[in-house]
Amino acid sequence: MEAIVLDGQSLYDIAIQECGSVEAVIAIAILNDISVTDELQIGQLLQIPEPVNKPIADYYKSRNLNPATACNLDLKKQDEGIGFWSIGNDFIIS
């Protein structure tokens, strides 16, 4: 079985979508010779093991649900706001 990575999907999203459980994340990583923390590329083809929880995997497939929880925020490009400021330096608490 194979799955194509969609925009914003992490390996955990794929595990839930295709196998019905995050428990499958390690099996997917091993099967594809990647780390569970690797950033996936849109369109990347992943080999998928048998579902861990078939009813949940079937639920996602029958409703065409594609979770996408990967964080693609690049804080280096941001030079203002709470994500950039440091307490006591730029962000003064009074």
N, C-alpha and C positions, 0 to 999 in steps of 0.2 A: 504494500500500500504506500502511496506517496501523497504529499501535501505541498501546495505552493504557498509560500509566505506572502501575506498581504501587507499593505502599508500599516506600520505601527504594531505589528505582531512580534511578540517575544516567544521564546521556546515554551514558556509556561502557557501562553495563549494557545499555541498549537497542541500542546499536550491535552488541555481541556477540550478543545474543539474536536480533535481527532480520536482521542483515547478516553475521554470522559473523566479524566483525573489528572491532577498535577503530579501524581506518583509516576506517571509515564515519562516525565521530563528527563530523567537520567537515562532511561532506555533509548529515548529518541537521540539524546546527545551522543551516547555510545555508538548507536547505529550509524550516525552521520559523522562521527569522529570530530565533534565540536564540544565546546564547553557549555554548561548550562547558562553561563553569563555572556556568551558571544552575542554580538549584535547581528541580527539576521538581515539579509538583504531582500528587498521587494522582488518577488519572482523566484527566489531561491527554492529549489526543489529539495524536500526532505523525505527520507525514508521513514515510514511510520510502522511501529509494531502493532500487534493486535490490541484492541481496546482493553483497558483495565476495567472500565465500567461501561459496558455496551449500551445500557439504556440512556445514560447521559450523552454518550457520543452520538447515538441515534437521534436524541432530542435536538442537539445542535445541528446535525445534518438536515433533519426534516424541516427545521425552521430557518435554514440557511444563516445560522448565527456564526459570526466570525469575530471573536473577541480580539481587541487590539489595544493592549495596555502598555506597550513599550513607551518609554519616555525618550523623546527626541529633542529635548530642550537643550540648546547650546548656550550656556551661561557666559561663554567667552565673548559673544557678540553683544551681550547686554551690558550697558555701563551705568544703568540707573535702576532704581527700584529695590525692593526688599531682598530680592535674590542676589543682589550685588553688594549691598551695603554691609559693613561689619559693625557690630555693636561697639560703641565707644569711639569709633573712628568717624564713619560717615553717618551712622545712625545713633543719635544721642537720645538716651532715655533720661527724662527728667521727672 
